[in-house]
């Protein structure tokens, strides 16, 4: 197989101090156990079994058919009652979840306009011809405002993506895409950040990979997230390396990105793709992040009929994988 290899040192886009958000307050409010649909289903099954067994013994002991009919009626009544409570509970939870998603979507849309205005004015004031009229202190304030505003814009965009994912309306606009060139461009954009942390970036790819029918902007988000995480959680004192490989695996395109960073604790593996979740060891490193990137990345890959997974060991590193069909007829959730 014809393969090419590229080695280059890349950078981060700056050290961000994002306030950590492990869970939304609404997600921390758990329903009472008797309002849990799973509990109600189990209760309904247990009660049905108990009453049916009781009915059997009653039928064995009494010859009067009215007693048997009454027992069966009790079973039907209890089942209907618990079934009604279960359906009502599920409907309430569904409405609450829908209202939360709609609120996030509406609030995010409303925030985009003022954030865009702030961005426009900040960039206007940061133009070289405008900086001449500003003191160093004023210029520093404007740069801080601009950086904080850009972080807010990214967070708002992430929240909008989450609302689309949860509502099943994630937007996919596929076109024939050179995944190799797309990956090269993303690595180049992160060159400065990797240089700052003295981390080496490597790229290895199969020249025979064909054009893929994907949404280039969405897939770029996935690659950017994996690369930025790899750089963020790899320490320079370990001769940090983030290695990317693009290959073919049967009728699928296979992407892998490996680092020798802090890794993911085994206890956190099951939660790593959940929204707002961040591994305990990354929290101790005081790195920036909201815990949204991997949740969105996985949803994007799955909307392209692909799959995302990872292999990781704490203090040794992590490798993230995703695959995509080499030929696709229809995309979307």
C-alpha positions, -999 to +999 in steps of 0.1 A: +000+000+000+013+034-010+017+056+020+032+090+027+044+104+060+046+139+072+063+151+104+058+186+116+057+206+148+024+223+155+009+249+179-022+257+200-043+287+193-036+301+228-041+290+263-078+294+272-092+296+307-127+284+302-148+280+333-154+243+338-189+230+335-193+193+344-231+192+344-260+215+339-281+223+369-311+208+353-292+175+348-283+174+385-319+174+396-328+137+395-365+127+396-378+108+427-373+071+423-411+065+421-412+089+391-386+068+373-402+050+343-378+020+347-389+017+383-425+018+374-421-008+346-403-031+370-430-025+397-457-032+372-441-065+363-435-076+399-471-067+409-485-085+379-465-117+387-475-115+424-512-111+417-512-138+389-495-163+413-520-153+440-549-158+415-536-193+407-536-203+444-570-187+449-584-207+419-569-239+434-585-233+468-619-219+458-644-233+433-664-201+431-657-185+396-667-151+409-636-151+432-613-160+403-629-133+381-624-108+409-588-117+412-582-113+374-600-080+376-577-068+403-547-078+382-561-059+352-569-028+374-534-027+390-517-031+356-539-004+340-532+020+369-494+015+369-494+016+331-512+050+331-488+064+357-458+052+337-471+067+305-478+100+323-443+101+338-426+094+305-447+121+288-437+146+316-400+137+312-403+140+274-419+175+277-393+187+302-365+175+279-381+191+249-385+224+267-349+223+278-337+217+243-359+245+229-347+269+256-310+262+248-317+266+211-336+299+215-312+313+240-282+304+219-297+320+188-305+352+207-269+354+220-253+351+186-263+386+175-248+406+204-217+384+204-213+390+167-215+427+173-189+426+201-167+405+178-170+430+150-162+461+171-133+443+189-117+433+156-123+468+143-104+483+173-076+458+169-068+469+134-032+484+131-044+518+122-067+520+152-041+507+177-021+539+173-048+558+192-048+533+221-026+529+251-010+495+258-034+491+287-064+498+266-052+475+238-048+447+264-084+452+276-097+450+240-076+418+234-090+403+265-126+412+255-120+397+220-106+364+234-134+360+259-160+368+233-146+342+209-148+316+236-184+326+242-191+323+205-176+288+204-197+278+234-229+291+219-222+273+186-216+241+206-249+245+225-267+250+191-251+219+178-262+200+209-298+212+205-297+200+169-283+166+179-309+161+206-337+171+183-324+149+154-319+179+132-281+181+128-274+197+095-252+178+070-242+193+037-221+166+019-197+172-009-168+152-024-140+160+000-102+153+000-099+141+036-061+141+034-059+178+024-085+187+050-064+170+077-032+187+065-049+221+067-062+216+102-027+204+114-012+235+098-037+258+117-026+242+150+011+245+143+017+275+167+000+259+196+020+227+193+052+247+190+044+265+222+041+232+241+071+217+222+048+189+209+056+171+177+028+164+153+030+135+128+008+127+099+008+094+080-017+087+052-025+063+024-023+081-010-050+058-024-078+071-002-105+084-025-126+115-021-153+111+006-189+123+004-189+142+037-197+176+051-162+191+052-170+217+078-185+191+102-157+166+097-132+194+102-148+201+136-143+164+145-106+164+135-100+198+151-115+186+184-094+155+185-062+173+176-067+202+200-074+176+228-043+157+219-022+188+221-039+200+253-035+168+272+001+160+262+029+173+284+060+188+267+082+172+294+074+138+280+087+145+245+050+149+235+039+135+202+004+136+186+003+111+156-025+111+130-030+083+105-054+081+076-060+047+061-085+023+045-101-006+064-120-027+039-149-005+026-143+021+052-120+051+058-102+049+091-089+079+110-068+075+141-051+101+164-028+089+191-010+109+218+013+101+247-005+124+271-023+120+304-047+093+292-082+086+305-088+068+338-106+035+333-134+047+356-142+075+331-142+055+299-180+049+300-187+086+303-162+101+279-188+108+251-214+123+274-221+160+272-205+183+297-183+154+310-146+159+317-123+132+330-111+137+366-074+139+357-080+166+331-098+187+357-067+184+380-046+198+351-068+229+351-071+228+313-098+246+295-129+229+281-166+225+285-170+187+279-190+193+247-165+185+220-165+147+220-202+145+224-207+166+193-179+149+174-194+115+180-228+127+168-213+142+136-195+109+128-226+089+134-247+113+112-222+103+085-230+066+091-197+061+108-185+051+143-162+066+169-143+049+197-111+051+217-084+032+235-067+048+265-046+041+296-040+067+323-006+083+322+003+065+290-019+082+263-050+079+242-059+069+207-092+081+192-106+064+161-135+070+138-144+054+105-166+065+076-180+046+046-159+051+015-192+053-005-223+069+008-257+075-008-275+095+019-263+113+049-280+127+080-296+117+113 
